Amino acid sequence: MGHSTEKSKGTVCVTGATGFVASWLIKCLLQDGYRVRGAVRDPENYEKAAHLWALSGAKERLQLVKGDLLVEGSYDAAVAGCEGVFHTAAALVRIKSDPKAEMLDPTILGTLNVLHSCAKSTTLKRVVLTSSTAAVRFRDDLEQPGAVTYLDEYSWSSIFFCTKYQIWYSLAKILSEQEAWKFAFLHSIDLVVVLPSFVIGPCLPYPLSKTAQDICDLLNGGRNFGIHGRMGYVHVDDVARAHILVYETPSAQGRYICSAQEATPQELVQYLADRYPHLQISTKFNDELPKMPYYKLNTTKLQRLGLNCKPLDVMFDDCISFLEEKGLLKRKPEKTPTSSSTPDEHSKDSVLQNV
Ligand SMILES: NC(=O)c1ccc[n+]([C@@H]2O[C@H](COP(=O)([O-])OP(=O)(O)OC[C@H]3O[C@@H](n4cnc5c(N)ncnc54)[C@H](OP(=O)(O)O)[C@@H]3O)[C@@H](O)[C@H]2O)c1
C-alpha cells in the first residue's frame, strides 16, 4: 500500500535503475512517496524497463533518464535537482576477455563520474553508494584454521590478495568505494555506503540479473555455486530498506554491512535441499571446494539503526515462490513419499546452527 502519494518526500536519483537491487529500491521509494529519477543506459528501451513502469506509483512519480557510467557528464541531468542519489549501477558481468574494460572501468570510473555530477548539484543532501561485502571479506589474514574472524565496517578486502587471485569484482568494489570516499571528502559530499552480502529474493527485472541467475541455476541442480565460497546472504527487500534507512537517518555515517546470515556452499545446499525437497537441488559441486577462511559479519551497526534483516528461510521462500511463479524452477519427478524423503526438522536445525 505504501504512504500517501500526495505527500512527496522529494526527488531522488537511482543509477542502474533496471538492475536487481535498484528495481526493488525504486519499488520501495515509490511506496514511501518519493519521486524517483532512474538513470538507465537506454531510456527508450521500454521492454527492459517494463517491470519499473508496472510498479505502483511509477506512472505518477517515476522518470527514466539517460546515464552511462562510461560517458563523462552523462549523469548531470539525472542528478540535477535531486536531494538524494542512490548509486547502485556497477558492471556485474561475466568477464569475457578484458576485466579492466568490462568491469573495473565502468565500476570505478563510473562511480567517480556519478560523483562528479553530484558535486555540481546545489540541491543534493546525501549520496548512498551500494558497495558489497566483497569489499570486506577477501583478505589474506583470515587463514588460521579453526578460528573465526569477525569482519565489520572497519574491515577491507585486500587489494593485493584480489589482484593476485584475479578476483576482479572485489577489486572493482574495493577501488570504487575507496575512490568514492576520497572524492566525497574532497568535495564535501555527504556519502553513506551500504555493503550488502549476496542478495536473495524476487528479481523484478527479466531476464534475471547475473546473481539471481546463479541462484536459479543452483536451485535447478547447478553444481558451480561452490566458487562463491563462504558468504553472507540478505533479502533484497532488506537491502532496499537499508539504503532508504541510511538516507533518511541524519546521524547515519560511514559504511553499513547489510547481511542476515553466513553459510558455506555446503551448508547452503544442504539447508536448501532439506527445506525444498521438491526442487532438484544438488548437494554436490563440480569442483572440490577450496578450504575457505571462516568469518562472520558483524551487522550490529545497521541493527542499531533499526534494521533487522529477514532470515534465510524468508529470503529463499520469497525467492523460490517468485521463480516458481515465473516457471523458472524444475521440480523433482513425483514419487511416493517415504519417511526418509520428508525434511527432517532436526537436521535442518543442526545445519542452520552452523550457518
Ligand atoms: N546482487 C548481489 O548479490 C549484490 C551483492 C552485493 C552488492 N551488490 C551491488 O549492488 C549493485 C546492484 O547490483 P545488482 O545485482 O542489482 O546488479 P544488476 O542487476 O546487474 O544491475 C546493475 C545495473 O548497472 C547498470 N550498468 C552496468 N554497466 C553500466 C554502464 N556502463 N552504464 C550505466 N549503467 C550500467 C546496468 O544497467 P543496464 O540495465 O543498462 O545494463 C544494471 O541495471 C551493484 O553495485 C553491486 O555491486 C550486489
PDBQT file of the ligand as one rigid body, heavy atoms in Angstrom, charges set to zero:
ROOT
HETATM    1  N1  LIG A 401      23.361  -8.844  -6.454  1.00  0.00    +0.000 N 
HETATM    2  C1  LIG A 401      24.112  -9.034  -5.392  1.00  0.00    +0.000 C 
HETATM    3  O1  LIG A 401      24.149 -10.140  -4.801  1.00  0.00    +0.000 OA
HETATM    4  C2  LIG A 401      24.918  -7.892  -4.833  1.00  0.00    +0.000 A 
HETATM    5  C3  LIG A 401      25.573  -8.080  -3.618  1.00  0.00    +0.000 A 
HETATM    6  C4  LIG A 401      26.309  -7.025  -3.073  1.00  0.00    +0.000 A 
HETATM    7  C5  LIG A 401      26.389  -5.823  -3.733  1.00  0.00    +0.000 A 
HETATM    8  N2  LIG A 401      25.744  -5.668  -4.939  1.00  0.00    +0.000 N 
HETATM    9  C6  LIG A 401      25.870  -4.391  -5.607  1.00  0.00    +0.000 C 
HETATM   10  O2  LIG A 401      24.564  -3.900  -5.849  1.00  0.00    +0.000 OA
HETATM   11  C7  LIG A 401      24.558  -3.117  -7.033  1.00  0.00    +0.000 C 
HETATM   12  C8  LIG A 401      23.485  -3.620  -7.964  1.00  0.00    +0.000 C 
HETATM   13  O3  LIG A 401      23.728  -4.996  -8.238  1.00  0.00    +0.000 OA
HETATM   14  P1  LIG A 401      22.619  -5.868  -8.999  1.00  0.00    +0.000 P 
HETATM   15  O4  LIG A 401      22.766  -7.261  -8.548  1.00  0.00    +0.000 OA
HETATM   16  O5  LIG A 401      21.331  -5.185  -8.918  1.00  0.00    +0.000 OA
HETATM   17  O6  LIG A 401      23.207  -5.812 -10.486  1.00  0.00    +0.000 OA
HETATM   18  P2  LIG A 401      22.435  -5.722 -11.875  1.00  0.00    +0.000 P 
HETATM   19  O7  LIG A 401      21.109  -6.315 -11.792  1.00  0.00    +0.000 OA
HETATM   20  O8  LIG A 401      23.395  -6.250 -12.879  1.00  0.00    +0.000 OA
HETATM   21  O9  LIG A 401      22.295  -4.163 -12.065  1.00  0.00    +0.000 OA
HETATM   22  C9  LIG A 401      23.396  -3.364 -12.339  1.00  0.00    +0.000 C 
HETATM   23  C10 LIG A 401      22.952  -2.193 -13.139  1.00  0.00    +0.000 C 
HETATM   24  O10 LIG A 401      24.112  -1.437 -13.502  1.00  0.00    +0.000 OA
HETATM   25  C11 LIG A 401      23.900  -0.943 -14.797  1.00  0.00    +0.000 C 
HETATM   26  N3  LIG A 401      25.128  -0.777 -15.562  1.00  0.00    +0.000 N 
HETATM   27  C12 LIG A 401      26.080  -1.671 -15.853  1.00  0.00    +0.000 A 
HETATM   28  N4  LIG A 401      27.003  -1.115 -16.641  1.00  0.00    +0.000 NA
HETATM   29  C13 LIG A 401      26.602   0.162 -16.865  1.00  0.00    +0.000 A 
HETATM   30  C14 LIG A 401      27.123   1.256 -17.595  1.00  0.00    +0.000 A 
HETATM   31  N5  LIG A 401      28.260   1.175 -18.301  1.00  0.00    +0.000 N 
HETATM   32  N6  LIG A 401      26.441   2.428 -17.559  1.00  0.00    +0.000 NA
HETATM   33  C15 LIG A 401      25.291   2.541 -16.872  1.00  0.00    +0.000 A 
HETATM   34  N7  LIG A 401      24.742   1.546 -16.176  1.00  0.00    +0.000 NA
HETATM   35  C16 LIG A 401      25.396   0.380 -16.168  1.00  0.00    +0.000 A 
HETATM   36  C17 LIG A 401      23.060  -1.959 -15.516  1.00  0.00    +0.000 C 
HETATM   37  O11 LIG A 401      22.327  -1.205 -16.423  1.00  0.00    +0.000 OA
HETATM   38  P3  LIG A 401      21.792  -1.736 -17.806  1.00  0.00    +0.000 P 
HETATM   39  O12 LIG A 401      20.461  -2.206 -17.484  1.00  0.00    +0.000 OA
HETATM   40  O13 LIG A 401      21.823  -0.519 -18.643  1.00  0.00    +0.000 OA
HETATM   41  O14 LIG A 401      22.709  -2.845 -18.256  1.00  0.00    +0.000 OA
HETATM   42  C18 LIG A 401      22.227  -2.575 -14.416  1.00  0.00    +0.000 C 
HETATM   43  O15 LIG A 401      20.953  -2.038 -14.388  1.00  0.00    +0.000 OA
HETATM   44  C19 LIG A 401      25.963  -3.206  -7.622  1.00  0.00    +0.000 C 
HETATM   45  O16 LIG A 401      26.688  -2.087  -7.218  1.00  0.00    +0.000 OA
HETATM   46  C20 LIG A 401      26.521  -4.470  -6.964  1.00  0.00    +0.000 C 
HETATM   47  O17 LIG A 401      27.921  -4.438  -6.901  1.00  0.00    +0.000 OA
HETATM   48  C21 LIG A 401      25.005  -6.673  -5.497  1.00  0.00    +0.000 A 
ENDROOT
TORSDOF 0
